Amino acid sequence: MYEPAPKVTDADRLAREIRESSTDRRIELQPLFGRMLQGLEESGVPVPARMRNLHEQLLEEAIEAKFDNLPV
């Protein structure tokens, strides 16, 4: 099945939603955002630094949340 490549405007909308969301929701949206950025790169669309930075921040939050939930 053909799936159209994501657009920067779609990624911008998702980035805005992520920035306005709670930490838990941000972590939920991280995989989708990562796939969207990967799709942009694979389509030859340059990914803006602000989006790469947001994705890195989301990855850090997800890792931190995982360790916060480990029993001591």
DAPE-V700431 format. One record per residue. N is the residue number from 0. D_CENTER is the distance of its C-alpha to the mean C-alpha in Angstrom with 2 decimals. Layout:
[[N/D_CENTER] [N/D_CENTER]]
This chain:
[[0/23.76] [1/22.38] [2/18.82] [3/18.29] [4/15.78] [5/12.89] [6/13.87] [7/12.62] [8/13.81] [9/11.68] [10/8.47] [11/10.39] [12/11.20] [13/7.89] [14/7.12] [15/10.63] [16/10.36] [17/7.83] [18/10.33] [19/13.15] [20/12.35] [21/13.98] [22/12.72] [23/13.11] [24/11.21] [25/8.20] [26/8.53] [27/9.20] [28/6.18] [29/3.93] [30/5.92] [31/5.92] [32/2.87] [33/4.34] [34/7.46] [35/7.39] [36/7.31] [37/9.80] [38/11.76] [39/12.18] [40/13.45] [41/15.66] [42/17.07] [43/18.07] [44/16.08] [45/15.38] [46/11.85] [47/12.63] [48/12.69] [49/11.20] [50/7.81] [51/8.37] [52/9.58] [53/6.90] [54/4.66] [55/8.19] [56/8.90] [57/6.53] [58/8.15] [59/11.35] [60/11.25] [61/10.88] [62/13.69] [63/15.70] [64/15.63] [65/16.81] [66/19.62] [67/20.53] [68/21.37] [69/23.61] [70/27.30] [71/29.37]]
